[in-house]
Amino acid sequence: MITRVHRRGRRVGGLLRYLYGPGRREEHVRPRLVASWDGAGSLTELEPPVGADGRRDLRHLVGMLEQPVHAADRAPTRPVWHASMRLAPQDRHREFSD
């Protein structure tokens, strides 16, 4: 497995639009939530629904993730942390599980 920690970002919605989209090389296959936090509700309620146009409606999830930032006395300027993982070349026949 190969991991990469990306530079911190400012926009939760921008990252989620990218992750739920096709990616840069069509690498985002079956995007879905696999974890949550205590009190957030079930994953099915947090999973962004697909609209009539085929795109995900990310507003509810973005709002939930931005609540702590907006509530903070001294909110960080770059609250978005993102790490990605991929299989090593010799393991590409395998698949990540949830």
N, C-alpha and C positions, 0 to 999 in steps of 0.2 A: 504494500500500500504506500502511496506517495501522498503526503499532505502538504498544503501550502496555506500559510496564514497571510491574508491580504491586508492591505493598508486599511486603517479605520476609515469609516465613511460617515456621511451626514444624514443620508436619506434612507430610512427603513423601506419606504415604498419603492424606491429605485432598485434596491437589492432584491426585494421580493418579485418585482416585475421581471427582473433578469432571471432569477432562479426558477420562476414558474413559466418562463418563456423557453424558446428552443435552445438558448445558449449561443455561443459564438460559432460552434462547429456542430450544431445539432446534438450536443451531448446531454442535454437535460431530458432524460427519458423517464416517464412516469413520476413527475415531481409530486411530492406529498409530504405532509407533516408526519414525523415519526416520534415526536416528543413534545411535551408542553411543560407547564409549571403548575404548582399547586393552586387550586382555585380558579383556573382559567376555563374550566369546563371540559367537555369531551373533545377529542380530536375531530370528530365529525362536525361539531359545531364551529370549530376554529378553521377547518379546511376551507379555503376560499372557493365559493361556488362558481360554477361555470355559467356564464350568461348566454343569452340567445345568440350572441355574436361569436360564441366559442372561446371568449377570453375570460380569465378569472377576475372576479370582483374581490380585490384585495383590501377594500376600505376597512372592513371590520377588524381583520388581523393587524393591519397597520395601526389602526387606532389603539388596539389593545397593547401592542408593543411600544407605542409612543407614550402611553399614559405615565409611566414612571419618569420619563425624561421631562415631560411637561410639568409634572408635580414637584420636581426637584428645586431646591433653593438655588443651587449652583449646577445647572445641567451641563454635562460635558458637551463640547462643541462637535465632537465626533463620536456619537454613541453607538455606531454600528460596527460590530466585530464580525468578521466572516472568515471561516476556514473551509477549504475544499479538500476533498479526498478523491483519489482515483486509484485504480488498480495498476500495479506494475505491469510492464509489457508482457512478462511471462505468465501473468495471471488474467489476461484479458478475456479468456474463455469463461471465467467465473463471473459472479454477480454479487454485489453487496446485498445483504439482507437488512431488514429494518432492525 
